[in-house]
Amino acid sequence: MERKRLPDYLKRGIIDTDKTRLVRSILKDKCLNTVCEAARCPNKAECYAKNTATFLILGNICTRNCRFCNIEGGKPLLPDRREPYKVAQAIKELGLKYAVITSVTRDDLPLQGADIFAGVIIETRKLIPDIKIEVLTPDFEGIDDLADIVIDAKPDVFNHNIETVKKLYAKARPLANYERSLNLLRHIKERDKKMITKTGLMVGLGETFEELYETFKDIKSVNCDIVTVGQYMQPSKKHLEVVKYYTEDDFIIVQDLAHKAGIKHIVASGLVRSSYKAFETFESV
């Protein structure tokens, strides 16, 4: 089957300025990873230009094999125990008011990286007490005690991405589980009713509008506050092919379906990613 061409509205130009070079320099100096680079995010130049980045902790090799993701799978290195301090220092040097922290999945570790997430939150608040912090975590294999380590460190937003509709999990996320991800979002609210929860989906993998609506209803059932929806773009030929490129009108339908399901805060368009304009979305809540 012929590979679908990327529509013009999804193409982003290269931005190289003093600010983007500063962000890269700080990250390189502290030997830090970003999901912006590892996942080939189309918005990285725009975010770098605004002195922001989504920090990727726990290395850059994942223990899962999601077929949509550009992050390499395999056997990771041991975590850097100084990483929380290094991330905190980078956030301070960048002058961020809102920081997003995510990670590869580390099923190989006893605490699956939950302690490192908590450490980043704690160390960052020591340096910048009024910082707003969003975490985007793996599912911790459904172990509530591990999620609690992160919840109890009090991030301002706890994000865990559903990624796609239930029907496509076996194809797109063979080592993940739809119900497990929903249960994590449910547990966060049960543990801390005041914590803002968030999740994200990709579209274009072969889902239907009806399946999206059912997913939105499931998300609403666990009291999730924010939902982001963006277009899936194939990172390479070895990844899942794009079944459909959504138009701007399609994304209006997606927003309407989310509102119909009871979702109050929905951000949906082609270039939306879970951490794109995260501060603005947080402020809207």
Protein Blocks (a to p, Z undefined) as FASTA:
>chain_A
ZZddddfklpccddddfklmmmmmmmmmnopacfklmnopaklmmmmmnopacddeeija
dfbfcfkbcbdcdjdddddfklmmmmmmmmmmnopabdcddddddfkbmnlommmmmmmm
mmmmmmmmmbccdddddeknopaklmmmmmmnopabdcddekiafklmmmmmmmbcfklm
mmmmmmmmmmmmmbccdddddehihpafklmmmmmmmmmmnopabdcddddddfbfkbcc
dfbdcdfklmmmmmmmmmmnopabdcddfklcfkgoklmmmmmZZ
